[in-house]
Each structure stands twice: as C-alpha cells, then as structure tokens.
Amino acid sequence: SLQVTVAVLIALVLYLIHINRNCLMKPTDLDKRPKLLPRDTIETFTDEDVTLDDIYITIKTGSQFHLSRITYIMNTWFDLVKDQAYIFTDWSDKDLNLTANGHLVNTQCGAGKGYEQLGCKMGTEFDAFVDSGKKWWCRFDDDNYVIPARLLHLVRSYNSSSDVYIGRLTASFFHCIYHGKYYRYQFAHGGAGCCITRPLALKMRPWCGRTKLVKTQMETQMNDDCALGFIITALLKVDITLSDLLHSHYEDLSLLNPNTFTEQVALAWGRDNVVDLKHLKTPAKIFDIQQDPSRFYTLHCMVYPSADFCK
C-alpha cells in the first residue's frame, strides 16, 4: 500500500542520515578497507619543478592546545617549513605568532567543536590556500609529526596541474542524502593529513570556503574532513589517491615498524597511543616518555640526528 511504501522510504532516509552523521563507520566497512598499493607500484610520474615553496601547509589547532600539542611541533618540524606553514587557531597568541614566523592565523571562528567552528576554520584554511596561488594545499592536525622532505617527495609523484586528492581512508565508503539525492562518497581522514591540488581546489569553491563549507556541513550533517571528501569524491567525482605514508591517532600506532619511520610523510600521537620505539634499529637519541610523551623529539632525532637537542 501507499502508506507502507512511504513508511519504508522514511525509514531508509533516516537510516542513511544515521550512518552518515559525523561520518560514523558502518560495521560492514571494517572488512572493506581498501588495499594500499606497495610503494614500488606507485605511479612513476615525477613533477621535479615542484618545491616546498609550492606547498601551502596548514595546521589546525585551538587555543587549548597551544602549550601542549603545538609545542612539540614548534620544537621539531615547524622550523623546517617556517616559510611555507601556517597555524590556524581561534586565539591571537602573540608569543606563538612570534615563534611561528608571524604565521599564526586567528580565524575568529570560535573555540567550539561544532560544525560552525571547525568548518569555519577549515574553510578559512581553504580560502588562504586559494589566495596564496600555490600549487598544493597540504593540511594537518596539531597532533601530526611531518617530514617535509617526504611530503615533497609525495606530492612530486603527482601532476599538480591535475585534480588530485591524496589521503588515507578510515572506511571504504559512506552514504548521505544531499538536496534530496543519494550520494556515495569517500574522505581522507583529517587526522592523518591530506593534500589537494590547486585546479581541484578551484572547482571546490561553490561548496567550500569560510562560510560555504559550514553550509555544506549543515546540509549534509558531516564533520569538516568528511564534507571535504564529499565535495571532491561525490560532487566533483574525483577519486581519492590513497597513501599509506600518512598516519593518524585513530590507528594503532604501536603496530608501525619503527625502522620505517623516516620513510613516512606524517605520523601522529594521542592519549595512550604513540609509536613504539622498542625495536628501533637505527641509532638515535631516545627520550623517555616523560620528556617526550608525543615521541616527536625522538622521531625528530631519528630523521635529523644533527639537530641541537639530539647531540
């Protein structure tokens, strides 16, 4: 009957909204994680003209993390990209701005964790990248350790004149209803970092930016990184390029081989989830967990043994 049909349709819509809200992973997707290509099978294209100056690097944080998470970044890898990296936050911290080479951006988006605040921050990052005129936007969170040389090597493997979206998935796909239409999409998990080329970013502008991204989030009920992937993979139909060199605190970091750390692009840390250094074969200064709870100092000494605090 008509009533039964309507009831079924309503139930379907509510179900799709439920599994999409906040990009929650469906249990069935746990068995559908995409298989990453071995490093030796990654395409051999090389864009040698790209330098670090062609990459607009953004780090999203909040005032509550200036003296905790950001400190580890400022004491390690930020200085290597001080001309290319910008910290996007919600507070005008004069001391941090001085340390960050004047590259602290108070987005004035507020300190909350709702769509309005986080989407506004990411949208502001996006707008700043577009205004910069650079070829690549690579964005990270405040719990990422990034190796700039490896980041450059990664983006050089792809054509900056094409539509490229590099990242790491948490699940194979998600679903949503947007403007009355069903969509299937993927997204690069924000906690692992992702990179987007300029041509692709310019095509994203109808749905992405300081106010537009928040609007897209509100209409889809998605977090900011989910909405970014939805715009790219569903609305623009550009596939995500997977990389196993990007890591977030949502994976078990203790399972990573410490002897491959110098090959990675981005590592991470979280409460009770850090890289395990017990089987490290590479000679490096190892700080104890009290001195280095993030393990960023030890990672930095592995990659840059000549750094002052590593001697």
N, C-alpha and C positions, 0 to 999 in steps of 0.2 A: 504494500500500500504506500501511498504518498507519505504518510506520517512515519512509516518505518524507514523509508528512503532518506527523508530529512534527518531523522534521528541518527542514522548511520553516518551521513555526511558531517553532521555536527560533531559526532564522536571522533571522526577521522581528523577534522580540523583541530580539535582540542588536543588530540594525541600528537599531532605534528608540532603544535605550539609547545607542548610539554617537553618533547625530546629536543627541541631546538633551544629552549630557554637557557641562556648562559652557556650555550654550546656544550651541554651535558653529553657525555659519551654513552651511546647505546651499548648494552652488554654484548650484542652480536658483533659490534665493531671491534671488540677486543681481539677477535680471531681474524680480522680482516686488515690488520695493519699492513701498509704497503711494504714490499720488499725493496730495500735500497740497493742501488747498483754498487758493485765493488768499485773502489776508487780507480782501478785500472781500466774500467769500462766507461768511465765518464767521458763525454764528448771531448774531442781534442781541439776544439776551437780555442784560439788564444787572441785576446784583444790587448796586445802589448802597448797600445797607446794610452791605456787607462793607468792612472797613477792614484795614489792616495788622495791627491787633491781633487780628483773627480768623484770622490765618495763623500756624501753628506751623512755623517754619523750622528745619530741622536740616541740619547739615554734618557729614558723616562723615569722619574722618581717623584718623591713627595718630601715635604719639609721634615717629616718624622724620621726620614732615613738619611738626612744629610750627615749626621755624625756617626752613623753606623755603616750602612751598605756603601754609600758613596765614598766614604773614607778609604776603603780598600781599593776602589777604582782609582781615586786620585793618587794614591801612593804607588800604584803599579802601572797599568797600561794607558791611562789617560794622557800622560805626558808625551807618549809616543805619537799621539794623534791630536795634540792640543790645538792645531790649526784646522783640523777637519771635524772635530767632535763638539757637540753642544749638549748641555744638560737641560732638560725641560722639567720644570718643577712648579710648585704653587706658592713660592715664597721668595722674596728678594733677600738673599743671603749674601751680604757684601764680602764676607771672608771667603766663602766658597767661590764667588764670582771672580775674586782676585786670583785664587788658586787655579781656577778653570780658564785662565787666559781671557777673561771677560766674556766667556761663552756660556754663562748661566742665563737661561730664559725663564722669567716668571710669566707663566701662561695666564695667570689670573683666572684660572678655571676652577679654583676651589680645591680643598683638601679631601673631599669625599671620594668614595669609590663607586659612585653611581655612574650611569651612562653619561650624564651631563658633565661630570668632572673628567673621567678617564677618556671619554670620546673627544671632549674638548681638547685635552692635552695631546692626544694622538693626532687630531685634526690640525692642531697648531704646528706639530712636527711636520706634517704633510705640507702645509702651506709654506713653511720655512724652506723645505726642500725645493718645492716648485719655484720659489722666489730666488733660490741660490743659483739656479741654472746648471747645477752639477748633473753628472750622468747617472749616478746611483744614489739611492737612499737606503742606507742600512741602519736599522733601528734595533736597539737592545734595551733590556731592563737593567735596573740598578743592582741586580744580583748576577750579572754576567761578567766573566773574565774573557776578554777578546784579545786575540793575537793579530795585530794589524797586518803583518806580512802574509799571514794565512788568509785573512779576509780579502786582501788584494788579489791573491792567487785565485781565490774562489770566484770573484766577480770577473776576473780576466778570462775565465773559462767560458763566458757567455757574451753574446753580442749586445753591447749597451744601446745599440740603435733599434733593438727588437723589444717586444713585450716579454719581459722576464720577471718572474716572481719566485725567489728562492727561499725555501724554508723547510721546516720539519713538521710532520703531521702528528697529532695525538690519536687520530682515528681516520679510517678511510674516507668517510663522507658523513655529512649531516643533511637535514631537510629543513625547509621553512616555507611559510606562506608569506608572500610579499605582494602587496597590491592585488590580492585575490588570486595570485598564481602560485603554483607549487614549484619550488626550486630544490635542486640537489647541489651542494657546494662543499668545498674544502677550505681549510685555512691553515696558515703557518702559525704554529703556536708562538705567541708573543714572547714567552719566557725563554725561548731558545734563540731569538733574533730572527730577522728576515731582511731580504734585500729586494728592492724594486727598481726597475729602470725608469728613466725619465719619460720615454714615449708611453709607457704603460701608465705612469702617474698622471700624465696629462689627460688620458682617456678616463681616468677615475674621477675627475673634478666634478661632474654632475652630482656625485653621491658622497664625495669625500672632501673634508676641509673642517675648519674650526666649528662651524655650525651645521654643515651638511652631514658630517659623519654622525653627529649626535642624532640628527633627524633620521638617518638610515637605521641607527641602532634602535631608536624608539619604535620605528615602524616594523622592525624585524625581531625586537626583543633579544638582541645579541650584545655580547661584550665587544670591545673595540677591535681586538685582533680577529675575532670571528667575522665582524662586519667588513673588515678589510678584505679578508679572503672571500666573503660572499660577493662583494663588488667585483673582484677580479675573476673568480672562477665561475660564478653563476651569471652575473650581469654582462661581463665582458668576454666570458667564455675563454679565458686564458688559463691553461693548466699550470699547476704549481710544479716547480722544479725542485725535486727532493734533494736534500743534502744530509748525510749522516755526520757532518762535521759541526753541526750546531746542536747544543745541548741545553736543557732546562732542568730546573729542580723538580719537575714533575716526573722525571725518570729516576731510576735508582742509580745515582752517580757512583756508588761504591762498586758497581759492576764494570765500570770502564777500566780498560787496561791503562795503568799509569804510564807505561812506556810508549803510549801513542799520544800523550797529552800535547806534545809540541807540534803534532800534525793537525790538531783540531783548530777550528775557527773560533768557537765560543764554548766556554764551559760555564758552570753555574754553581750556586750553593743555596742551601736552605736549612731551616732548623732541622737538626738531626739527619741531614742529607748532604754529605760532602764527598769529594773524591777520596778514594782510598790510596794512600801512598806506601802501603806496607811492602808491596812487591816492586817498588821502583828500582830499576837497574841503573838509570842514568845518574851520575854523580851530581848532586845538587844540595844546597843548604836547605835543610828541612826544619821548619819552625814547629814548635809544639802547638797543640790545638788551642791552648790558652792564648798564646801570642797571635795565632793565625786561625781563628775559627772558620773563616771563609776558605782557607787554603790558598788564597790568592797570592800571598807572599811567597810561599813555596813554589807555586806554579810559575811565578814571575822569575824566580831564581833558576828554574829548570830551563826556561826559554832565554833568559838574559842573565847568565851567571856573572857577568861583569858589572851588573847594577850595584850601586854603592852598598845597599844593605845586604847584598848577597856575598860579599867578600869575607 
